[in-house]
Amino acid sequence: MEYVTNHFLGGDSPLAMALSSLLEARRHVRIQEQLDSDAKKGQELEEKLIENERKGWWDASIEELNLLKLIELENKF
């Protein structure tokens, strides 16, 4: 987009500079949205981890257990 703007409007024109600023601002917004989304996912995973640590493996449903936990469960029986 910036290449097209610079090519047709010239890199030093006020319109090209304004458009470039808008594109840069939008890029920053998208990056911030991604960071916020990743932070939210991280927080959800952290909460799930804390919840899982609070309850024993025997309280978890079979679907939530990974292979190592299933093997551990089998050995305990």
PDB file of N, CA, C and O in Angstrom:
ATOM      1  N   MET A   1       0.830  -1.196   0.000  1.00  0.00           N
ATOM      2  CA  MET A   1       0.000   0.000   0.000  1.00  0.00           C
ATOM      3  C   MET A   1       0.873   1.259   0.000  1.00  0.00           C
ATOM      4  O   MET A   1       0.599   2.217  -0.722  1.00  0.00           O
ATOM      5  N   GLU A   2       1.914   1.239   0.811  1.00  0.00           N
ATOM      6  CA  GLU A   2       2.790   2.402   0.872  1.00  0.00           C
ATOM      7  C   GLU A   2       3.519   2.612  -0.456  1.00  0.00           C
ATOM      8  O   GLU A   2       3.725   3.748  -0.884  1.00  0.00           O
ATOM      9  N   TYR A   3       3.906   1.520  -1.100  1.00  0.00           N
ATOM     10  CA  TYR A   3       4.594   1.637  -2.378  1.00  0.00           C
ATOM     11  C   TYR A   3       3.695   2.323  -3.400  1.00  0.00           C
ATOM     12  O   TYR A   3       4.134   3.221  -4.119  1.00  0.00           O
ATOM     13  N   VAL A   4       2.442   1.899  -3.461  1.00  0.00           N
ATOM     14  CA  VAL A   4       1.499   2.490  -4.418  1.00  0.00           C
ATOM     15  C   VAL A   4       1.290   3.965  -4.105  1.00  0.00           C
ATOM     16  O   VAL A   4       1.287   4.807  -5.004  1.00  0.00           O
ATOM     17  N   THR A   5       1.117   4.268  -2.825  1.00  0.00           N
ATOM     18  CA  THR A   5       0.934   5.665  -2.416  1.00  0.00           C
ATOM     19  C   THR A   5       2.135   6.512  -2.809  1.00  0.00           C
ATOM     20  O   THR A   5       1.979   7.585  -3.392  1.00  0.00           O
ATOM     21  N   ASN A   6       3.315   6.040  -2.495  1.00  0.00           N
ATOM     22  CA  ASN A   6       4.530   6.789  -2.827  1.00  0.00           C
ATOM     23  C   ASN A   6       4.714   6.913  -4.333  1.00  0.00           C
ATOM     24  O   ASN A   6       5.169   7.949  -4.820  1.00  0.00           O
ATOM     25  N   HIS A   7       4.366   5.873  -5.067  1.00  0.00           N
ATOM     26  CA  HIS A   7       4.531   5.892  -6.522  1.00  0.00           C
ATOM     27  C   HIS A   7       3.615   6.920  -7.170  1.00  0.00           C
ATOM     28  O   HIS A   7       4.054   7.689  -8.025  1.00  0.00           O
ATOM     29  N   PHE A   8       2.356   6.939  -6.775  1.00  0.00           N
ATOM     30  CA  PHE A   8       1.389   7.817  -7.441  1.00  0.00           C
ATOM     31  C   PHE A   8       1.298   9.208  -6.822  1.00  0.00           C
ATOM     32  O   PHE A   8       1.007  10.175  -7.526  1.00  0.00           O
ATOM     33  N   LEU A   9       1.536   9.323  -5.539  1.00  0.00           N
ATOM     34  CA  LEU A   9       1.391  10.623  -4.888  1.00  0.00           C
ATOM     35  C   LEU A   9       2.732  11.274  -4.589  1.00  0.00           C
ATOM     36  O   LEU A   9       2.789  12.456  -4.251  1.00  0.00           O
ATOM     37  N   GLY A  10       3.787  10.526  -4.708  1.00  0.00           N
ATOM     38  CA  GLY A  10       5.100  11.065  -4.348  1.00  0.00           C
ATOM     39  C   GLY A  10       5.284  10.968  -2.855  1.00  0.00           C
ATOM     40  O   GLY A  10       4.368  11.286  -2.096  1.00  0.00           O
ATOM     41  N   GLY A  11       6.444  10.537  -2.419  1.00  0.00           N
ATOM     42  CA  GLY A  11       6.685  10.291  -1.004  1.00  0.00           C
ATOM     43  C   GLY A  11       6.653  11.532  -0.132  1.00  0.00           C
ATOM     44  O   GLY A  11       6.502  11.420   1.084  1.00  0.00           O
ATOM     45  N   ASP A  12       6.791  12.710  -0.718  1.00  0.00           N
ATOM     46  CA  ASP A  12       6.864  13.929   0.093  1.00  0.00           C
ATOM     47  C   ASP A  12       5.559  14.718   0.113  1.00  0.00           C
ATOM     48  O   ASP A  12       5.476  15.747   0.784  1.00  0.00           O
ATOM     49  N   SER A  13       4.551  14.261  -0.601  1.00  0.00           N
ATOM     50  CA  SER A  13       3.296  15.020  -0.614  1.00  0.00           C
ATOM     51  C   SER A  13       2.589  14.878   0.733  1.00  0.00           C
ATOM     52  O   SER A  13       2.719  13.852   1.401  1.00  0.00           O
ATOM     53  N   PRO A  14       1.845  15.906   1.130  1.00  0.00           N
ATOM     54  CA  PRO A  14       1.131  15.851   2.414  1.00  0.00           C
ATOM     55  C   PRO A  14       0.145  14.679   2.481  1.00  0.00           C
ATOM     56  O   PRO A  14      -0.013  14.054   3.529  1.00  0.00           O
ATOM     57  N   LEU A  15      -0.509  14.388   1.363  1.00  0.00           N
ATOM     58  CA  LEU A  15      -1.471  13.282   1.341  1.00  0.00           C
ATOM     59  C   LEU A  15      -0.752  11.945   1.541  1.00  0.00           C
ATOM     60  O   LEU A  15      -1.225  11.087   2.286  1.00  0.00           O
ATOM     61  N   ALA A  16       0.377  11.775   0.883  1.00  0.00           N
ATOM     62  CA  ALA A  16       1.150  10.541   1.027  1.00  0.00           C
ATOM     63  C   ALA A  16       1.660  10.398   2.454  1.00  0.00           C
ATOM     64  O   ALA A  16       1.640   9.301   3.012  1.00  0.00           O
ATOM     65  N   MET A  17       2.110  11.481   3.040  1.00  0.00           N
ATOM     66  CA  MET A  17       2.614  11.428   4.407  1.00  0.00           C
ATOM     67  C   MET A  17       1.489  11.130   5.394  1.00  0.00           C
ATOM     68  O   MET A  17       1.679  10.375   6.348  1.00  0.00           O
ATOM     69  N   ALA A  18       0.314  11.724   5.164  1.00  0.00           N
ATOM     70  CA  ALA A  18      -0.830  11.467   6.039  1.00  0.00           C
ATOM     71  C   ALA A  18      -1.268  10.015   5.929  1.00  0.00           C
ATOM     72  O   ALA A  18      -1.550   9.366   6.936  1.00  0.00           O
ATOM     73  N   LEU A  19      -1.322   9.504   4.693  1.00  0.00           N
ATOM     74  CA  LEU A  19      -1.713   8.121   4.483  1.00  0.00           C
ATOM     75  C   LEU A  19      -0.699   7.170   5.114  1.00  0.00           C
ATOM     76  O   LEU A  19      -1.073   6.157   5.705  1.00  0.00           O
ATOM     77  N   SER A  20       0.555   7.495   4.989  1.00  0.00           N
ATOM     78  CA  SER A  20       1.605   6.687   5.602  1.00  0.00           C
ATOM     79  C   SER A  20       1.450   6.665   7.116  1.00  0.00           C
ATOM     80  O   SER A  20       1.627   5.619   7.741  1.00  0.00           O
ATOM     81  N   SER A  21       1.123   7.803   7.708  1.00  0.00           N
ATOM     82  CA  SER A  21       0.900   7.876   9.159  1.00  0.00           C
ATOM     83  C   SER A  21      -0.294   7.038   9.575  1.00  0.00           C
ATOM     84  O   SER A  21      -0.256   6.354  10.598  1.00  0.00           O
ATOM     85  N   LEU A  22      -1.356   7.094   8.779  1.00  0.00           N
ATOM     86  CA  LEU A  22      -2.547   6.289   9.071  1.00  0.00           C
ATOM     87  C   LEU A  22      -2.237   4.801   8.985  1.00  0.00           C
ATOM     88  O   LEU A  22      -2.663   4.020   9.835  1.00  0.00           O
ATOM     89  N   LEU A  23      -1.498   4.417   7.961  1.00  0.00           N
ATOM     90  CA  LEU A  23      -1.130   3.007   7.812  1.00  0.00           C
ATOM     91  C   LEU A  23      -0.268   2.545   8.986  1.00  0.00           C
ATOM     92  O   LEU A  23      -0.447   1.441   9.500  1.00  0.00           O
ATOM     93  N   GLU A  24       0.644   3.378   9.395  1.00  0.00           N
ATOM     94  CA  GLU A  24       1.501   3.035  10.531  1.00  0.00           C
ATOM     95  C   GLU A  24       0.679   2.916  11.817  1.00  0.00           C
ATOM     96  O   GLU A  24       0.909   2.013  12.621  1.00  0.00           O
ATOM     97  N   ALA A  25      -0.265   3.818  12.008  1.00  0.00           N
ATOM     98  CA  ALA A  25      -1.127   3.762  13.190  1.00  0.00           C
ATOM     99  C   ALA A  25      -1.954   2.484  13.185  1.00  0.00           C
ATOM    100  O   ALA A  25      -2.107   1.834  14.218  1.00  0.00           O
ATOM    101  N   ARG A  26      -2.488   2.125  12.018  1.00  0.00           N
ATOM    102  CA  ARG A  26      -3.282   0.894  11.908  1.00  0.00           C
ATOM    103  C   ARG A  26      -2.416  -0.329  12.201  1.00  0.00           C
ATOM    104  O   ARG A  26      -2.864  -1.275  12.850  1.00  0.00           O
ATOM    105  N   ARG A  27      -1.186  -0.304  11.722  1.00  0.00           N
ATOM    106  CA  ARG A  27      -0.261  -1.403  11.980  1.00  0.00           C
ATOM    107  C   ARG A  27      -0.024  -1.551  13.489  1.00  0.00           C
ATOM    108  O   ARG A  27      -0.002  -2.665  14.012  1.00  0.00           O
ATOM    109  N   HIS A  28       0.149  -0.435  14.171  1.00  0.00           N
ATOM    110  CA  HIS A  28       0.348  -0.469  15.622  1.00  0.00           C
ATOM    111  C   HIS A  28      -0.898  -1.007  16.337  1.00  0.00           C
ATOM    112  O   HIS A  28      -0.788  -1.764  17.302  1.00  0.00           O
ATOM    113  N   VAL A  29      -2.068  -0.616  15.861  1.00  0.00           N
ATOM    114  CA  VAL A  29      -3.312  -1.104  16.460  1.00  0.00           C
ATOM    115  C   VAL A  29      -3.420  -2.618  16.298  1.00  0.00           C
ATOM    116  O   VAL A  29      -3.774  -3.319  17.246  1.00  0.00           O
ATOM    117  N   ARG A  30      -3.116  -3.127  15.102  1.00  0.00           N
ATOM    118  CA  ARG A  30      -3.189  -4.577  14.869  1.00  0.00           C
ATOM    119  C   ARG A  30      -2.197  -5.320  15.755  1.00  0.00           C
ATOM    120  O   ARG A  30      -2.520  -6.377  16.296  1.00  0.00           O
ATOM    121  N   ILE A  31      -1.001  -4.779  15.907  1.00  0.00           N
ATOM    122  CA  ILE A  31      -0.012  -5.418  16.771  1.00  0.00           C
ATOM    123  C   ILE A  31      -0.496  -5.420  18.219  1.00  0.00           C
ATOM    124  O   ILE A  31      -0.368  -6.426  18.916  1.00  0.00           O
ATOM    125  N   GLN A  32      -1.047  -4.302  18.671  1.00  0.00           N
ATOM    126  CA  GLN A  32      -1.551  -4.225  20.041  1.00  0.00           C
ATOM    127  C   GLN A  32      -2.709  -5.186  20.257  1.00  0.00           C
ATOM    128  O   GLN A  32      -2.802  -5.815  21.312  1.00  0.00           O
ATOM    129  N   GLU A  33      -3.596  -5.308  19.267  1.00  0.00           N
ATOM    130  CA  GLU A  33      -4.702  -6.260  19.369  1.00  0.00           C
ATOM    131  C   GLU A  33      -4.184  -7.686  19.495  1.00  0.00           C
ATOM    132  O   GLU A  33      -4.712  -8.477  20.277  1.00  0.00           O
ATOM    133  N   GLN A  34      -3.155  -8.011  18.728  1.00  0.00           N
ATOM    134  CA  GLN A  34      -2.570  -9.355  18.799  1.00  0.00           C
ATOM    135  C   GLN A  34      -1.922  -9.583  20.159  1.00  0.00           C
ATOM    136  O   GLN A  34      -2.070 -10.656  20.744  1.00  0.00           O
ATOM    137  N   LEU A  35      -1.207  -8.586  20.663  1.00  0.00           N
ATOM    138  CA  LEU A  35      -0.593  -8.717  21.980  1.00  0.00           C
ATOM    139  C   LEU A  35      -1.645  -8.887  23.069  1.00  0.00           C
ATOM    140  O   LEU A  35      -1.472  -9.700  23.978  1.00  0.00           O
ATOM    141  N   ASP A  36      -2.728  -8.132  22.985  1.00  0.00           N
ATOM    142  CA  ASP A  36      -3.807  -8.252  23.959  1.00  0.00           C
ATOM    143  C   ASP A  36      -4.442  -9.635  23.892  1.00  0.00           C
ATOM    144  O   ASP A  36      -4.735 -10.242  24.922  1.00  0.00           O
ATOM    145  N   SER A  37      -4.653 -10.128  22.672  1.00  0.00           N
ATOM    146  CA  SER A  37      -5.240 -11.453  22.488  1.00  0.00           C
ATOM    147  C   SER A  37      -4.323 -12.526  23.075  1.00  0.00           C
ATOM    148  O   SER A  37      -4.786 -13.437  23.761  1.00  0.00           O
ATOM    149  N   ASP A  38      -3.032 -12.414  22.807  1.00  0.00           N
ATOM    150  CA  ASP A  38      -2.075 -13.380  23.343  1.00  0.00           C
ATOM    151  C   ASP A  38      -2.020 -13.309  24.869  1.00  0.00           C
ATOM    152  O   ASP A  38      -1.926 -14.339  25.537  1.00  0.00           O
ATOM    153  N   ALA A  39      -2.079 -12.114  25.413  1.00  0.00           N
ATOM    154  CA  ALA A  39      -2.060 -11.955  26.866  1.00  0.00           C
ATOM    155  C   ALA A  39      -3.303 -12.585  27.486  1.00  0.00           C
ATOM    156  O   ALA A  39      -3.223 -13.226  28.534  1.00  0.00           O
ATOM    157  N   LYS A  40      -4.448 -12.401  26.840  1.00  0.00           N
ATOM    158  CA  LYS A  40      -5.696 -12.990  27.339  1.00  0.00           C
ATOM    159  C   LYS A  40      -5.614 -14.516  27.309  1.00  0.00           C
ATOM    160  O   LYS A  40      -6.016 -15.178  28.266  1.00  0.00           O
ATOM    161  N   LYS A  41      -5.093 -15.076  26.214  1.00  0.00           N
ATOM    162  CA  LYS A  41      -4.937 -16.528  26.124  1.00  0.00           C
ATOM    163  C   LYS A  41      -3.979 -17.030  27.193  1.00  0.00           C
ATOM    164  O   LYS A  41      -4.220 -18.063  27.817  1.00  0.00           O
ATOM    165  N   GLY A  42      -2.891 -16.295  27.401  1.00  0.00           N
ATOM    166  CA  GLY A  42      -1.935 -16.667  28.434  1.00  0.00           C
ATOM    167  C   GLY A  42      -2.565 -16.652  29.819  1.00  0.00           C
ATOM    168  O   GLY A  42      -2.311 -17.543  30.630  1.00  0.00           O
ATOM    169  N   GLN A  43      -3.375 -15.654  30.087  1.00  0.00           N
ATOM    170  CA  GLN A  43      -4.059 -15.552  31.377  1.00  0.00           C
ATOM    171  C   GLN A  43      -5.032 -16.711  31.553  1.00  0.00           C
ATOM    172  O   GLN A  43      -5.119 -17.290  32.636  1.00  0.00           O
ATOM    173  N   GLU A  44      -5.771 -17.055  30.485  1.00  0.00           N
ATOM    174  CA  GLU A  44      -6.708 -18.178  30.558  1.00  0.00           C
ATOM    175  C   GLU A  44      -5.972 -19.488  30.816  1.00  0.00           C
ATOM    176  O   GLU A  44      -6.431 -20.317  31.602  1.00  0.00           O
ATOM    177  N   LEU A  45      -4.825 -19.676  30.154  1.00  0.00           N
ATOM    178  CA  LEU A  45      -4.035 -20.888  30.380  1.00  0.00           C
ATOM    179  C   LEU A  45      -3.487 -20.933  31.805  1.00  0.00           C
ATOM    180  O   LEU A  45      -3.471 -21.986  32.442  1.00  0.00           O
ATOM    181  N   GLU A  46      -3.043 -19.786  32.291  1.00  0.00           N
ATOM    182  CA  GLU A  46      -2.537 -19.711  33.663  1.00  0.00           C
ATOM    183  C   GLU A  46      -3.634 -20.076  34.658  1.00  0.00           C
ATOM    184  O   GLU A  46      -3.390 -20.830  35.600  1.00  0.00           O
ATOM    185  N   GLU A  47      -4.842 -19.547  34.456  1.00  0.00           N
ATOM    186  CA  GLU A  47      -5.960 -19.854  35.337  1.00  0.00           C
ATOM    187  C   GLU A  47      -6.308 -21.343  35.282  1.00  0.00           C
ATOM    188  O   GLU A  47      -6.602 -21.956  36.308  1.00  0.00           O
ATOM    189  N   LYS A  48      -6.274 -21.913  34.089  1.00  0.00           N
ATOM    190  CA  LYS A  48      -6.560 -23.340  33.925  1.00  0.00           C
ATOM    191  C   LYS A  48      -5.497 -24.168  34.645  1.00  0.00           C
ATOM    192  O   LYS A  48      -5.822 -25.159  35.300  1.00  0.00           O
ATOM    193  N   LEU A  49      -4.235 -23.771  34.527  1.00  0.00           N
ATOM    194  CA  LEU A  49      -3.149 -24.468  35.194  1.00  0.00           C
ATOM    195  C   LEU A  49      -3.327 -24.428  36.706  1.00  0.00           C
ATOM    196  O   LEU A  49      -3.176 -25.448  37.379  1.00  0.00           O
ATOM    197  N   ILE A  50      -3.646 -23.256  37.240  1.00  0.00           N
ATOM    198  CA  ILE A  50      -3.861 -23.103  38.679  1.00  0.00           C
ATOM    199  C   ILE A  50      -5.040 -23.964  39.124  1.00  0.00           C
ATOM    200  O   ILE A  50      -4.980 -24.619  40.164  1.00  0.00           O
ATOM    201  N   GLU A  51      -6.101 -23.959  38.340  1.00  0.00           N
ATOM    202  CA  GLU A  51      -7.278 -24.772  38.655  1.00  0.00           C
ATOM    203  C   GLU A  51      -6.921 -26.258  38.656  1.00  0.00           C
ATOM    204  O   GLU A  51      -7.345 -27.003  39.539  1.00  0.00           O
ATOM    205  N   ASN A  52      -6.148 -26.678  37.672  1.00  0.00           N
ATOM    206  CA  ASN A  52      -5.758 -28.082  37.589  1.00  0.00           C
ATOM    207  C   ASN A  52      -4.821 -28.484  38.728  1.00  0.00           C
ATOM    208  O   ASN A  52      -4.868 -29.617  39.207  1.00  0.00           O
ATOM    209  N   GLU A  53      -3.967 -27.545  39.159  1.00  0.00           N
ATOM    210  CA  GLU A  53      -3.074 -27.844  40.281  1.00  0.00           C
ATOM    211  C   GLU A  53      -3.851 -27.930  41.588  1.00  0.00           C
ATOM    212  O   GLU A  53      -3.479 -28.679  42.492  1.00  0.00           O
ATOM    213  N   ARG A  54      -4.922 -27.166  41.683  1.00  0.00           N
ATOM    214  CA  ARG A  54      -5.727 -27.148  42.894  1.00  0.00           C
ATOM    215  C   ARG A  54      -6.465 -28.468  43.088  1.00  0.00           C
ATOM    216  O   ARG A  54      -6.570 -28.979  44.203  1.00  0.00           O
ATOM    217  N   LYS A  55      -6.974 -29.011  41.982  1.00  0.00           N
ATOM    218  CA  LYS A  55      -7.658 -30.290  42.095  1.00  0.00           C
ATOM    219  C   LYS A  55      -6.716 -31.398  41.657  1.00  0.00           C
ATOM    220  O   LYS A  55      -5.833 -31.176  40.829  1.00  0.00           O
ATOM    221  N   GLY A  56      -6.893 -32.553  42.192  1.00  0.00           N
ATOM    222  CA  GLY A  56      -6.020 -33.677  41.878  1.00  0.00           C
ATOM    223  C   GLY A  56      -6.313 -34.241  40.501  1.00  0.00           C
ATOM    224  O   GLY A  56      -7.370 -33.981  39.926  1.00  0.00           O
ATOM    225  N   TRP A  57      -5.378 -35.010  39.978  1.00  0.00           N
ATOM    226  CA  TRP A  57      -5.554 -35.604  38.659  1.00  0.00           C
ATOM    227  C   TRP A  57      -6.767 -36.513  38.643  1.00  0.00           C
ATOM    228  O   TRP A  57      -7.381 -36.723  37.597  1.00  0.00           O
ATOM    229  N   TRP A  58      -7.116 -37.059  39.814  1.00  0.00           N
ATOM    230  CA  TRP A  58      -8.259 -37.967  39.894  1.00  0.00           C
ATOM    231  C   TRP A  58      -9.586 -37.240  39.711  1.00  0.00           C
ATOM    232  O   TRP A  58     -10.604 -37.871  39.425  1.00  0.00           O
ATOM    233  N   ASP A  59      -9.584 -35.900  39.877  1.00  0.00           N
ATOM    234  CA  ASP A  59     -10.802 -35.116  39.681  1.00  0.00           C
ATOM    235  C   ASP A  59     -11.000 -34.699  38.227  1.00  0.00           C
ATOM    236  O   ASP A  59     -12.101 -34.306  37.840  1.00  0.00           O
ATOM    237  N   ALA A  60      -9.947 -34.780  37.422  1.00  0.00           N
ATOM    238  CA  ALA A  60     -10.029 -34.348  36.025  1.00  0.00           C
ATOM    239  C   ALA A  60     -10.779 -35.389  35.203  1.00  0.00           C
ATOM    240  O   ALA A  60     -10.717 -36.586  35.484  1.00  0.00           O
ATOM    241  N   SER A  61     -11.477 -34.919  34.202  1.00  0.00           N
ATOM    242  CA  SER A  61     -12.143 -35.864  33.311  1.00  0.00           C
ATOM    243  C   SER A  61     -11.091 -36.539  32.436  1.00  0.00           C
ATOM    244  O   SER A  61     -10.025 -35.973  32.193  1.00  0.00           O
ATOM    245  N   ILE A  62     -11.385 -37.727  31.973  1.00  0.00           N
ATOM    246  CA  ILE A  62     -10.449 -38.499  31.161  1.00  0.00           C
ATOM    247  C   ILE A  62     -10.019 -37.702  29.933  1.00  0.00           C
ATOM    248  O   ILE A  62      -8.860 -37.782  29.527  1.00  0.00           O
ATOM    249  N   GLU A  63     -10.930 -36.935  29.335  1.00  0.00           N
ATOM    250  CA  GLU A  63     -10.627 -36.168  28.126  1.00  0.00           C
ATOM    251  C   GLU A  63      -9.571 -35.107  28.372  1.00  0.00           C
ATOM    252  O   GLU A  63      -8.854 -34.729  27.445  1.00  0.00           O
ATOM    253  N   GLU A  64      -9.458 -34.617  29.602  1.00  0.00           N
ATOM    254  CA  GLU A  64      -8.506 -33.556  29.915  1.00  0.00           C
ATOM    255  C   GLU A  64      -7.112 -34.080  30.222  1.00  0.00           C
ATOM    256  O   GLU A  64      -6.159 -33.300  30.255  1.00  0.00           O
ATOM    257  N   LEU A  65      -6.968 -35.395  30.451  1.00  0.00           N
ATOM    258  CA  LEU A  65      -5.674 -35.948  30.817  1.00  0.00           C
ATOM    259  C   LEU A  65      -4.811 -36.161  29.579  1.00  0.00           C
ATOM    260  O   LEU A  65      -5.298 -36.606  28.540  1.00  0.00           O
ATOM    261  N   ASN A  66      -3.527 -35.839  29.700  1.00  0.00           N
ATOM    262  CA  ASN A  66      -2.613 -36.103  28.596  1.00  0.00           C
ATOM    263  C   ASN A  66      -2.110 -37.542  28.722  1.00  0.00           C
ATOM    264  O   ASN A  66      -2.451 -38.236  29.679  1.00  0.00           O
ATOM    265  N   LEU A  67      -1.315 -37.985  27.777  1.00  0.00           N
ATOM    266  CA  LEU A  67      -0.864 -39.365  27.732  1.00  0.00           C
ATOM    267  C   LEU A  67      -0.110 -39.763  29.000  1.00  0.00           C
ATOM    268  O   LEU A  67      -0.328 -40.849  29.536  1.00  0.00           O
ATOM    269  N   LEU A  68       0.765 -38.898  29.475  1.00  0.00           N
ATOM    270  CA  LEU A  68       1.528 -39.230  30.681  1.00  0.00           C
ATOM    271  C   LEU A  68       0.622 -39.392  31.899  1.00  0.00           C
ATOM    272  O   LEU A  68       0.828 -40.292  32.714  1.00  0.00           O
ATOM    273  N   LYS A  69      -0.365 -38.536  32.021  1.00  0.00           N
ATOM    274  CA  LYS A  69      -1.295 -38.637  33.143  1.00  0.00           C
ATOM    275  C   LYS A  69      -2.143 -39.906  33.024  1.00  0.00           C
ATOM    276  O   LYS A  69      -2.457 -40.538  34.032  1.00  0.00           O
ATOM    277  N   LEU A  70      -2.513 -40.278  31.803  1.00  0.00           N
ATOM    278  CA  LEU A  70      -3.288 -41.504  31.617  1.00  0.00           C
ATOM    279  C   LEU A  70      -2.463 -42.734  31.994  1.00  0.00           C
ATOM    280  O   LEU A  70      -2.977 -43.666  32.613  1.00  0.00           O
ATOM    281  N   ILE A  71      -1.184 -42.734  31.620  1.00  0.00           N
ATOM    282  CA  ILE A  71      -0.308 -43.846  31.986  1.00  0.00           C
ATOM    283  C   ILE A  71      -0.148 -43.895  33.502  1.00  0.00           C
ATOM    284  O   ILE A  71      -0.177 -44.969  34.103  1.00  0.00           O
ATOM    285  N   GLU A  72       0.020 -42.727  34.116  1.00  0.00           N
ATOM    286  CA  GLU A  72       0.136 -42.662  35.582  1.00  0.00           C
ATOM    287  C   GLU A  72      -1.128 -43.192  36.234  1.00  0.00           C
ATOM    288  O   GLU A  72      -1.059 -43.937  37.211  1.00  0.00           O
ATOM    289  N   LEU A  73      -2.272 -42.818  35.704  1.00  0.00           N
ATOM    290  CA  LEU A  73      -3.552 -43.280  36.221  1.00  0.00           C
ATOM    291  C   LEU A  73      -3.677 -44.792  36.095  1.00  0.00           C
ATOM    292  O   LEU A  73      -4.131 -45.467  37.019  1.00  0.00           O
ATOM    293  N   GLU A  74      -3.275 -45.313  34.953  1.00  0.00           N
ATOM    294  CA  GLU A  74      -3.333 -46.763  34.709  1.00  0.00           C
ATOM    295  C   GLU A  74      -2.419 -47.497  35.693  1.00  0.00           C
ATOM    296  O   GLU A  74      -2.811 -48.532  36.233  1.00  0.00           O
ATOM    297  N   ASN A  75      -1.225 -46.991  35.934  1.00  0.00           N
ATOM    298  CA  ASN A  75      -0.296 -47.628  36.858  1.00  0.00           C
ATOM    299  C   ASN A  75      -0.821 -47.620  38.290  1.00  0.00           C
ATOM    300  O   ASN A  75      -0.570 -48.556  39.049  1.00  0.00           O
ATOM    301  N   LYS A  76      -1.539 -46.581  38.659  1.00  0.00           N
ATOM    302  CA  LYS A  76      -2.053 -46.504  40.013  1.00  0.00           C
ATOM    303  C   LYS A  76      -3.145 -47.546  40.245  1.00  0.00           C
ATOM    304  O   LYS A  76      -3.332 -48.018  41.366  1.00  0.00           O
ATOM    305  N   PHE A  77      -3.874 -47.905  39.164  1.00  0.00           N
ATOM    306  CA  PHE A  77      -4.906 -48.939  39.302  1.00  0.00           C
ATOM    307  C   PHE A  77      -4.248 -50.288  39.337  1.00  0.00           C
ATOM    308  O   PHE A  77      -4.932 -51.306  39.449  1.00  0.00           O
TER     309      PHE A  77
END
